[in-house]
Amino acid sequence: MESKDHKSGFVSIIGNPNVGKSTLMNALVGKELSIITHKAQTTRHRILGIVNGEDFQMVLSDTPGVIKPAYEMQASMMNFVKEALVDADVLIYMVTPEEKELKQEQFFEKIKKTKAPLYILINKIDQISQETLEKAVYHWETQFPKAKVLPISALTGFYIPELLQILISELPTSPAYFPKDQLTDKPERFFVNEAIREQILAHYSKEIPYAVEVVTEEFLEDPKIIRIRAIIMVERETQKGIIIGDKGSALKRVGIGARKSLQQFFGKKIHLELYVKVSKNWRSSTQQLKRFGYNNS
């Protein structure tokens, strides 16, 4: 039975690509729910990470980096960011020390007008001098006089436990939105797709990772093993050849990496079968995007 003083609310994390939003969410939740690579636009969906305590539930939103959309999929990614802005009980705007503004002026203005408590988190402070940090703090305090500006390092964990307590204190009094043993709003298949996509981001260069989507067609769980069959979708035949590699060597490397990561995530043996298919120009096809879960507009 929840107490009358139980707190619950949505904390949205937004910012430019590659500022460390996914690293922060994983650090606060204590589990790797969002994929992290040095490549921009790694996060394509809005992923909820849930932090549960006896008298609170904090629902964190990791969102795609703010960009000017160039095609239909990116427009859908920006809709996820808009959603997160609207329903935030607490808003985190995350920046790196050298940044001065969001890449989309429209979002910048929306953040300024937010009614929710606003926190500007200056991330990656483990990489800079005290003087650079002081300049960054001054800049953001001037830009957002009502916000609280906090320096953190999501990667090293600097100021993360303190931040967690601050965010909990800002949550409104409310019953929990999700069951208390739940860590995320996403189904198992979503994390299979993300684990495979993470390997593709790590092992292929240039355009390939951005032209790829993953669909898990089969997820059969037994007490000791999970059997998974997944399809890697690309936009062109040439990309299919690159993904597979000489005698299937590149695809095999992706499979080995994804299997290791999924065994860790699910705590079970994983049998993983991967196939590659061409779905022409899926990033601009409304029908295909709907199938891949981008139909939120």
N, C-alpha and C positions, 0 to 999 in steps of 0.2 A: 504494500500500500504506500503510494507516494505521499509525502508530507505536503501541507498547504503551502510551504515555502519553496517547493520544488521549482527550479529554474530551467527553462528550455528555450532555445532560439537558434536562428540561422546566422552564421558568420560567413560573409562572402569575401573571398580573396580575389582581387583583381589587380591588373597591372600589365605592362608591356610584355612581349614574349621574352623568355629566358631570364626573368628577374629572381626566380626561385620559388614560385607559388606552390608547385608540386612538392618541392623539398620541405617547405614549411608545413603543408598539410600532413605529409607523411610523418614529420617530426612530432606534430601535435597529437595525431591519432596513434602513433606508436607502431604503425604497420605500413608497408609499402603498397598503397592503393593507387597512386598516380605514378606513371612512368616518368623517369627523369633522364634526359640526355642533354648534351651541350647544344643540340640542334633546336632551332626555334620551331614554334607550332607543334610541339610534341603532344600537348593536351588538346584534344579535338572536341571533347564533350564536357559537360558540367558534371563533375564527379563529387558526390557527397561522401564525406568521411565523418563518422559519428563518434564523439568522445562521450562516454557514459560515466557518471559517478552516482553515488547514492542519492544525492539531492540535486543533480543537474544532468542535462543532456545538451551538448553543444553540437550542432550540425554544421560542419564546415563545407563550403563550396569551393572546390578548385575549378577555375575557369580557364578557357583558352586565353592566350595572350591577346591584348587588344591590337588589332591591325585594320588597315583599310581593305575591305574584301575585294579580291580580284576575280573570284568565281563563286558559283552557288554554294559550294561546301563552306567556304570562308564566311559567307553571309550568314549561314546557319550557325557557324561557330560564334559569330558576334551576337546572335540572338540569345545564345546561352548566357553570354555576359550580361546582356540587358536584363534577362530574367533574374540573375543573381543580384543585380543592383536594386531591383524592385522589391524583392522579398527579404532583404537583409535587415536583421535586428541590430547587427554590428557590421560595419564595413571596414575591411582592411584594404588599403591601397599600398601595394608593395613596389618599392623602387630600388635601384642600385645606386651607389654613392654619386656616380657621374651623371645620372639622369636629371633632366630638368622638367620634362612634361610627358604626358601620354601621347602615343602616336595618333590618336583620334581626338581632336579638339572637343567633339560632341560629348564624348564620355567624360572628359576632363571637367566640363561644365556641369554634367550630371552629378559627379562626385561632389563638387563644390556645393550643390543644392541639397545634398542628402540630409534627411532629418535624423538618420541613424547615427549613433556614436561613431566617429571616424578615427581610425588609427593609420598613420603613415608609418610603415615599417621600412627603415633603410637597411637593406639586407647586404650580405657579403662584406661586413665591416672588418672581418679578419684579414682582408686583402688591402687595407688602406691605412694612411697615417691619421693621427689624431686631428691634424689641421684640416685635412680633406673632409673628415667626418663633421667637424664643427661647421664648416662651410655648408655642407649638405643639410644639416639640421636647421641652420639659420634660413636657408633657401625655402625649405618646406614649411617651416613655421610662418614665414612671410606669405607663402602661397595659400596656406590653409590655417588661418588664425584660430579656428575653433577645434582643429584636430590635435590629437596627441601624437607627437613624433617620437618614435622609439628606434634606436639602433639595435639590430640583431644579427646573428649569423645562424641561418637555418641549418647549414651544413655542419657546423661545429657544435650546435646546440646552445650557443651563447644567448642568454636571456629568454630561452624558450620556456622553461618551467615557470618563470615569473609572468611571461606573456599569457600562458595558459590560465593562470589564476586571475589576471586582469580581465581577460575575455569572459571567463565564467561570471565574474562580478557584474559584468554589463548585461547579462542575459535577463530577459523579463521573467516574471513569475508565471509559470505555465506547466501543465503536465507534459510528459515526454511525447514527442511526435512519432517515434519509432520504438519497437521492442528494445529493451535494455541490452540484449545480447547481440544486437545488430551493429556492424561496423561501417556499413555502406548501403546505399540504395540500389547498387548495381547487382545483377545476377552473376552467377559463376562464369557463364560464357563470356561476359564482358571482360573479365580479368584474363581469360584465356586469350582472347583477341589482343588485349593490350600487351601481354607477355610476348606474343609472337611479333607484334609491331615494334616492341622495344628492341628485339634482336635485329629487325630489319633496319631500324634507325642506327643501330650500332655498327652494322656490317656493310651497309651500302651507302654510296655517296650521291651527291647531286640531287637530281629530281626523283630518283627511285622511291625513297621512303614516303614522299608526299603523294605519289601516284598509287599508293598501296592502301587497300582496306582489307581487313580480315573478318571472315565469317565462320563461326564455329557451328558446324552442321550436326555434330553428334557429341554428346557429353553423357557418358554412361558411368555411373559411380557404383562400385562394389565396395565391400568393407575394406579391402586392401589396395585396390587399384582404381584409377579413373581412366577410362578409354575415351580418347578425344580424336575427332576427325575435323580438321579445319581447312578452309579454302583461303588462299591468298589471292585477292583480286588485284589485277593491274589494268592499265588503260590500253597498252599496246603489246603486240607480239614480241617486239624487241626487248621490252621490259621483262616479259615472261622468261626469255632466254637468260637475261642477266640474273634474275632471282634464282633460277635453277642452277646456273653455273655449269662448268665442265663436268660431265658425267654425274650431275646432281650434287656436286661437292658444296656449293654455296647454300643450297636449300638444306642440306644435311647439317651444316653448321648452325643454321637458324633453329632447326629442330632440336639439336642437342642443347643449345643455350636456353631455349624456351622451356624444354622439359625440366631442366635443372631448376629454373626459377619457379615453375609451377609446382614442382615437388615440395619446394620450400614453402610456397604460399598455402597449399592445401594440406601439407603434412602427410602425403600419400604417394605411392608409386604412380607414375604417369606413363601411359602408352599413347604416343602422339603420332598421328598420320597427317602429313601436310600435302596439299595439292595446289597447283597454281592455275588460275583461269584468267582469261581476258574479258573485261567488261568495258567496252569502249566508252571513253569520256565520262566515267561514272561521277566524277566530281562536279559535272555541270548538269547531270540528269536528276531532276526532282524525284522521279520514281525510284531510282537507285539510292539516292540519299535517304529517302524515306525508309527503305529496306535496311539501311545501315544505321538508322536511329538518329538522323539529323532533322527529322520533320517536326521541329518545335515552333516554327513560325506560323 
